[in-house]
Amino acid sequence: MKRLVVYYSLSGNTKEAAEKIASALNGDLLRLETVKDMPRNFVSQIIVGGGQVMMKYVPKLKPYDKDIYSYDEIILGSPIWNSKIVPAINAFLEDKDAAKKVTALFFLSGGGEVKKGLEAITKKLPNLVNTVSLLDIKHEDSKDNDIKIQQFVEKIKS
Ligand SMILES: Cc1cc2nc3c(=O)[nH]c(=O)nc-3n(C[C@H](O)[C@H](O)[C@H](O)COP(=O)(O)O)c2cc1C
């Protein structure tokens, strides 16, 4: 089974999880990057990122360095912005054939409400089987991330 972990990460939490998941699955990594950079300052990121989610903005992505169609399945990773999946992931999922390859989803949040946003993304992923909710390193319960990742990986492999 050839697996690709596709993710977006602004401040590194989703990147760290993606690397652990790809390594445990012996899979490859594809980091999604928007053509237009996000601001570096956190307050500006909240304003710009939050605005993008509200406006349902779909950014342009930089070309991929992997052939996504050559993989059997895709494991998708996203931070949560304004209780939703980030705009870059929505841009990736505009490709319906890519969306069909997604069988597992992991997401990183600061600990806020994520249910509604996940219901929305689940509708775009017809073959989704496994999902895991992980926490930003700043959250005290993020110490459970590693065990959750391990269980998530075992389910994907089974
Ligand atoms: C624009 C923006 C909006 C966010 N909105 C939420 C939110 O609604 N709920 C939440 O729990 N965390 C929210 N967060 C926190 C991120 O989900 C969290 O820090 C995550 O770990 C970031 O992942 P990254 O380091 O891979 O970028 C937000 C962060 C940003 C930058």
The ligand as an ORCA input file, in Angstrom:
! r2SCAN-3c Opt
* xyz 0 1
  C      -6.303     31.816     12.012
  C      -6.366     30.824     13.146
  C      -7.591     30.426     13.645
  C      -7.664     29.451     14.654
  N      -8.890     29.045     15.081
  C      -8.984     28.060     16.014
  C     -10.263     27.587     16.449
  O     -11.318     28.010     15.986
  N     -10.293     26.606     17.395
  C      -9.150     26.061     17.936
  O      -9.256     25.181     18.781
  N      -7.921     26.487     17.541
  C      -7.810     27.464     16.586
  N      -6.575     27.903     16.177
  C      -5.376     27.262     16.750
  C      -4.770     26.202     15.807
  O      -5.743     25.277     15.362
  C      -3.677     25.434     16.533
  O      -2.726     26.346     17.028
  C      -2.964     24.409     15.649
  O      -2.128     23.596     16.458
  C      -2.106     25.080     14.568
  O      -1.498     24.109     13.741
  P      -0.111     24.432     12.973
  O       0.926     24.672     14.039
  O       0.171     23.196     12.197
  O      -0.342     25.625     12.113
  C      -6.472     28.887     15.189
  C      -5.238     29.320     14.706
  C      -5.164     30.262     13.682
  C      -3.809     30.701     13.160
*
